[in-house]
Amino acid sequence: MSYERDNIRKLHAYAPGEQPATTKVVKLNTNENPYPPADAVLRAIREVAAESLRRYPPPRADQFRAVAARVHGLSPDQVIATNGGDELLRLMVSVFCNPARGGGLAVAEPSYSLYPVLADIHDTSVARIALREDFSLPDAFAQQVLAAGCRLVMIVNPHAPSGRLEPIDTLRSLAHSLRGEAVLLIDEAYVDFARSDALPLLRDPALDNVVLLRTLSKGYSLAGLRFGYGLGASGVVAALDKARDSYNTDILSQHAAVAALESRDVAALSWNKVIAERTRLTQALRSRRWTVLDSDSNFVLATPEALRQGSSTASTIYAALKSRNIFVRYFDQDRLRDKLRITVGTPEQNDALLAALDEIG
Ligand SMILES: *Cc1c(COP(=O)(O)O)cnc(C)c1O
């Protein structure tokens, strides 16, 4: 006997990247920042007083919202703090999709595989719209979203898993086309490693339907903390705020998140190092005759050359690396089967990867 709803029984749950128990591996599979978080963040966590643990935390993380608003040039009512970026994604589906009336979720394919899982949890339909060969948005994207009656669109920019940056003008015209019909969530999980962001859309008073996702997991080296936030038009942010858990972010993470944003300059040093290594890794792989897409993120999507025996496919290279304790990400799905997604590590980690690839041949 199972008691859960049919859609939960049939659900294919989200499959996260492997998290090996030991730290004695070269871990280039889940896009963590290879550098430690800023000292100021660790200090903020250590200095949390017993009294603030005894009490409930500020429900809306007011101090964090004020800092985030200042850093991004917005007002605090345009900021919502969440338990990781993933909670914001879940909230978006809860608040804007309308399963009873066919108002589903639209996603671009391929992208973050959590999006359709969240829709399935909510018994909401998913329109999967194929990206072009180069992972850019197709011209008719907005029309397809509207034709499917979707109320919410999730895209990731810089795109995962390709690293491609969609130009702001494309995003602006997409948001305008959806206005009045659907909300556009632009997932900027990797924005810290990119040349530009979509913040200008939030300064366009005509756009009341845009939310940007930000997270401290990647750029700020705090994936273990679970803190993310949304930036958006105040109307949509207020709607999201109604549906969150009463105390969705805890006091330790609130203090850490304030310190993280206030010491942004320190995190930015790691972004610059990662960007420099991204260039080096891209060139090193290309010189080994891999095809590597230009990336605005902290990972590269790379296609190994089909090797002599014809046996060295992406999946066998993935396994050969794993047996050497080097973890990269392999997606057994259309358009990605011949590729590996490799997180940019420290120079030493990237060298270890390259040396292993030379050994594997
Ligand atoms: C990492 C990531 C997120 C957010 O992750 P959290 O750790 O929950 O903040 C969102 N979208 C994409 C595409 C990501 O890679």
The ligand as a MOL file (V3000), in Angstrom:
LIG
                    3D

  0  0  0     0  0            999 V3000
M  V30 BEGIN CTAB
M  V30 COUNTS 15 15 0 0 0
M  V30 BEGIN ATOM
M  V30 1 C 23.6860 25.6010 -7.8430 0
M  V30 2 C 22.4840 25.9750 -8.6360 0
M  V30 3 C 21.3470 26.5730 -8.0620 0
M  V30 4 C 21.1540 26.8850 -6.6190 0
M  V30 5 O 21.7550 26.0330 -5.7610 0
M  V30 6 P 21.6110 26.2160 -4.1810 0
M  V30 7 O 22.7900 25.5050 -3.6630 0
M  V30 8 O 20.2990 25.6070 -3.8050 0
M  V30 9 O 21.6330 27.6790 -3.8970 0
M  V30 10 C 20.3230 26.9410 -8.8980 0
M  V30 11 N 20.3800 26.7260 -10.2120 0
M  V30 12 C 21.4360 26.1560 -10.7950 0
M  V30 13 C 21.4410 25.9760 -12.2600 0
M  V30 14 C 22.5140 25.7470 -10.0280 0
M  V30 15 O 23.5510 25.1570 -10.6210 0
M  V30 END ATOM
M  V30 BEGIN BOND
M  V30 1 1 1 2
M  V30 2 1 2 3
M  V30 3 2 2 14
M  V30 4 1 3 4
M  V30 5 2 3 10
M  V30 6 1 4 5
M  V30 7 1 5 6
M  V30 8 2 6 7
M  V30 9 1 6 8
M  V30 10 1 6 9
M  V30 11 1 10 11
M  V30 12 2 11 12
M  V30 13 1 12 13
M  V30 14 1 12 14
M  V30 15 1 14 15
M  V30 END BOND
M  V30 END CTAB
M  END
